[in-house]
Amino acid sequence: MHLKIVEPVEVRPSERAAHSSQSAASPAHSHLRVRVDGKFFRLGEGKFYVKGVTYGPFAPNANGEFFASIEQTIRDFQQLTELGANVIRVYYTPPKWFLDLALSHGLRVLVDVPWNKHLCFLDADDTRAEAIRAVQFAAEACASHAAIFAISVVNEIPPDIVRWSGGGAVADFVEELVSAVKAVDPSCLCTFGNYPPTEYLKPRNIDFFCFNVYLHQPKPFENYLSRLQMIADSKPLMLGEFGIDSIREGEETKCEVLSWQIELAFRGGLAGAMIYSYTDDWFKEGMQVTDWAFGLTTLAREPKRSFFVVQRQFYKAPYFPLTSTPMVSVVVASYNGDRTLEACLKSLQELNYPSYEVILVDDGSTDRTEAICKQYARVRYIRHEKNMGLSVARNTGINASRGEIVAFTDSDCRADEDWLFYLVGDLLNSEFTGIGGHNLLPPEDSWVAAAVMVSPGGPAHVMLTDRVAEHIPGCNMAFYKWALNEIGGFDPLFRKAGDDVDVCWRLQQKGYSLGFSPAGFVWHYRRATARDYLKQQQGYGEAEALLARRHPEYFNWVGGSQWRGRIYSPAKIGVTMGSPIIYHGSFATGFFQTVYSPGPSLTLMLVNSFEYHVLISLPLLVLSTVFRPLLPTAIVATLLPIIVSSIAAAQAHIPRDKARFWSRPLVGLLFFLQPIVRGWARYQGGFRAPATRIRKRENLQTALLESDQNDFSISEYWNERGLDRTEFLSMIIERLDRYGWQHKVDAGWNRYDVQISGSAWSVLQLTTVSEALGHGKQLLRCRLRPTWTWFAKAFFWLMLAAELTVIGFLGRESSWPYLLLLTLPLYIWFLAQDHRNLQRLIAVFIDELASEMKLKKIEQK
């Protein structure tokens, strides 16, 4: 990346005045404290982006404080205001006069608390207590002061110390230090200064992530910020230190590096960045340091050229211009969503993006949707007279859209004002076809919604790398319109859910990739009651049944989805039992020390599945009434899901301000019920699979073949036209699309060309091959291989389990229960007939198409 260096020209007075009008120094904000707001900070009603520098420590002043004199501090703060800084980071607890001066100049202060972190502090009670006292003293000295931006309870713990004590123990101690601050000043933001050698430390109760990063090449710097965004997940991320030495690197290089570092940080969606440091004046370990020059000013506070480069970039930040601003159509599909629709539409009216439209598709609502929409003149309102389903509604929005990009959110979401700015910016700065972002719990949502958020089955993004996504949730996603048109939009088969998963998979099967924008987030209201949550999971289960027929390669034999990437969700995907493994580097000297966390235990996840209850716990309970020795085993089998659900509830990360006494019991209950409700709905969806239109293709020719004993598995056609095999397949696929027959085209990973759905029980895999016979003549062969659907397989095993249960319960008293086993061969015979019928219908379909293309069929002997 090549970024032009800004010439050392001071900011014009008009620009400075405009900036000052939004400064933290305004009287309306002088008494307010900065708070966390999603992935960013907020001061009052406006966003607060940290643009800061480190300050000191200096040689002790007349009072023995590691700060400059009051007179020098005033001059420094005036210069920092000229720089455009709004936060300074200090490494000692500041006196009150310092905080008062900072606030009067519109500056907030990030306080790093010093204590003996270089010692094995967890090995002795006195060193632990000393650290806690230091943090408590800082919290008491700064309590409730509006100048305090945040307290960092420790900065850069040496990696060998962390390895010695254990990463988990150190993270727990950082949490203890944060709790000590919160006990004194509950509204004070807390963090700790982390850096690449200990990036794996993730205390749960910090308010935001703060990293010191010294990388002087654009691509590694940008890549590492993407990595840190994945580590920070749904919390704000800011750079606590970054900079470059003028002596060793030169002032010209320093200007260039700081320029693109600031731009990349804010383009990457960081909540702020702090340069190390304000001045070359630095006092450490009892002496003045003279062999380095990281400062933007000299020892005498004379501005260097880099001062003006940073000044210019700070005044631009955070909204560095996008490469272009293509028209975006925001589509909201709503069905009886009036409870949250007003908040949604209001947020969409206030987006910080110059060229967009909002389209509300009312999918046959019977509530106040139309009346609410009329209050927003800029919203284009389209109504379906009856409920057509989510996919059809979104397709209506696509067809009506005027934008080059189509973005989607739901009526139970409200968008951050910079949602499109970051979403579009990250899409334009990549080769992605589509992009998504976080969906966060609104702060005003209820404690029940918070419990629902950490329960399984909610909308989540799935990441293959720090940037590339496998899935982006439908409540926050955007695609190029041409890509949606290329795949035919959303599949109308998906009425309630699953449409976003289907679109993501189909785009990836076309060879396109999806991305993730960590800063492009929406607030997503969760279900307000446990009943609504379980009803939602029922809909997801029905959608899974449809997805399993559409994309069987993504599902296991019981219909559970299988993801290649890592699922990022507030909910526990399963119970984690193993310990993480950390790569420390040789002798714990690695600059990047990475943690490899174990995945959730698959075995324990199975005990909460619907299949476990039907195949194991229920049969054991029934059998134990007859065979008493089985009772202990049956009790253990029944208790296992309850125990696993309780462990998952204990491991859940419930927001501190939403936690109630009954929050974890509710999470445990939902964790227990969700797989049952969703699994049962998945099987119901499979059983109630809509009759395929293929069955309606019965005609005189197919009927005449019904009693034919010929083998329909192979069809051969003589090709003298030079017709390419792929052209023949394209014609088959085009005709399948025209008839509306469910099918799946090989994406390169399968041993078939097209898979055609016949019913809930049967699918047929079509494979073709062309034998070249010379002189432009070919033999085109088609193999039609029917197979069981996942539902047919699961139904077989469920039926077997049920019959064995009945036999175990009644088999001692009578022999008739054993006759139930005869249903198994009958079931297999039924499936064989269903397979043959599907083969027959598809064989005739291909014969008709081949005849249209002047291919001669070779009759089987």
Secondary structure by P-SEA (a helix, b strand, c coil): cbbbbbccccccaaaaaaaaaacccccccccbbbbbcccccccccbbbbbbccccccccccccccccccaaaaaaaaaaaaaacccbbbbcccccaaaaaaaaaacbbbbccccccccccccccaaaaaaaaaaaaaaaaaaccccccccccccccccaaaaaaacaaaaaaaaaaaaaaaaaacccbbbbbbccccccccccccccbbbbbbbbccaaaaaaaaaaaaaaaccbbbbbcbbbbbcccccaaaaaaaaaaaaaaaaaaccccccccccccccccccccccccccccccccccccaaaaaaaaaaaaccccccccccbbbbbbbbccccccaaaaaaaaaccccccbbbbbbccccccaaaaaaaacccbbbbbbcccccaaaaaaaaaaaccccbbbbbccccccccaaaaaaaaaaaacccccccbbbbccccccaaaaaaaaccccbbbbbcccccccccccccccccaaaaaaaccccccccccaaaaaaaaaaaaacbbbbbbccbbbbbbccccaaaaaaaaaaaaaaaaaaaaaccccccccbbbbbccccccccccccccbbbbbbccccccccbbbbbcccccaaaaaaacaaaaaccaaaaaaaaaccccaaaaaaaaaaaaaaaaaaaaaaccccccccccaaaaaaaaaaaaaaaaaaaaaaaaaaacccccccccccaaaaaaccccccccbbbbbbcccccaaaaaaaaaaaaaaaccccccccccccccbbbbccccbbbbbbbbbbbccccbbbbbbbbbbbbcaaaaaaaaaaaaaaaaaaaaccccccccccccaaaaaaaaaaaaaaaaaaaaaaaaaaaaaaaabbbbbbcc
